[in-house]
Amino acid sequence: MDNKAEKLTHQFTDVDTDESIDSEALIDVITEALLDKLAQDVTILNVQKLTTLTDYFIVCHAQSDVQIKAIARNVLDETEEQLGEKVWNKEGMDTLRWVILDYVNVVVHIFLKDKREFYGIERMWSDAEITKVDDE
């Protein structure tokens, strides 16, 4: 096999699936990080049986754009520090009205309260198994 063909083959066969992070551990770290910065009405939607987009949505809201930034930053920092997990994609960090942190199997939505009510993710995914997270 020539070098070019060897590199192409290696590119698609060198995936270590054992390093995939456990969704439950990720959810625990994320919800704690949200609550640490006083995110409100933290809700987990289990959408595994409803879509192939992701397994879980975690939805919460904040009182201001400054709080949204603090919440999002804390989630990013804690997931990386505790689990070595980096966000796959993030959106909304420039406007801070609705921030999405996509960890592939878990997608976090951090809204301003009025945006959360307007977009109604919980209403849209009302068939999901819904868990409210208590701030203990």
Backbone hydrogen bonds, N-H to C=O, Kabsch-Sander energy under -0.5 kcal/mol:
donor,donor_aa,acceptor,acceptor_aa,energy
6,E,2,D,-2.4
7,K,3,N,-2.3
8,L,4,K,-2.1
9,T,5,A,-2.4
10,H,6,E,-2.5
11,Q,7,K,-2.2
12,F,8,L,-1.1
13,T,9,T,-0.9
13,T,10,H,-0.6
14,D,10,H,-1.2
16,D,14,D,-0.6
17,T,15,V,-1.0
19,E,16,D,-1.4
20,S,17,T,-1.3
26,L,22,D,-2.2
27,I,23,S,-2.8
28,D,24,E,-2.3
29,V,25,A,-2.2
30,I,26,L,-2.7
31,T,27,I,-3.0
32,E,28,D,-2.0
33,A,29,V,-2.3
34,L,30,I,-2.5
35,L,31,T,-2.5
36,D,32,E,-2.4
37,K,33,A,-0.9
37,K,34,L,-0.7
38,L,35,L,-1.9
39,A,34,L,-2.3
40,Q,61,H,-3.0
43,T,59,V,-2.8
44,I,131,T,-3.2
45,L,57,F,-3.2
46,N,44,I,-0.6
46,N,129,E,-3.0
47,V,45,L,-0.9
47,V,55,D,-2.2
48,Q,55,D,-0.8
50,L,47,V,-1.6
51,T,47,V,-1.7
55,D,105,N,-1.2
56,Y,105,N,-1.9
57,F,45,L,-2.2
58,I,107,V,-2.6
59,V,43,T,-3.0
60,C,109,H,-1.9
61,H,40,Q,-1.9
62,A,111,F,-2.3
68,I,64,S,-2.2
69,K,65,D,-2.2
70,A,66,V,-2.0
71,I,67,Q,-2.8
72,A,68,I,-2.8
73,R,69,K,-2.6
74,N,70,A,-2.1
75,V,71,I,-2.3
76,L,72,A,-2.6
77,D,73,R,-2.6
78,E,74,N,-2.8
79,T,75,V,-2.4
80,E,76,L,-1.5
81,E,77,D,-2.8
82,Q,78,E,-2.9
83,L,79,T,-1.5
84,G,80,E,-1.1
85,E,79,T,-2.0
86,K,84,G,-0.5
88,W,102,D,-2.3
89,N,102,D,-1.4
91,E,100,I,-2.3
96,L,92,G,-2.8
99,V,110,I,-2.9
100,I,91,E,-2.4
101,L,108,V,-2.3
102,D,89,N,-3.2
102,D,100,I,-0.6
103,Y,101,L,-0.7
103,Y,106,V,-2.8
105,N,103,Y,-2.0
107,V,56,Y,-2.5
108,V,101,L,-3.0
109,H,58,I,-3.4
110,I,99,V,-2.8
111,F,60,C,-2.2
111,F,109,H,-0.6
112,L,97,R,-1.9
113,K,62,A,-1.2
116,R,112,L,-2.3
117,E,113,K,-2.2
118,F,114,D,-2.1
119,Y,115,K,-2.7
120,G,116,R,-2.2
124,M,120,G,-2.6
125,W,121,I,-2.2
126,S,123,R,-1.3
128,A,125,W,-2.1
129,E,46,N,-1.6
130,I,128,A,-0.6
131,T,44,I,-2.7
133,V,42,V,-3.0
134,D,132,K,-0.6
136,E,134,D,-1.2
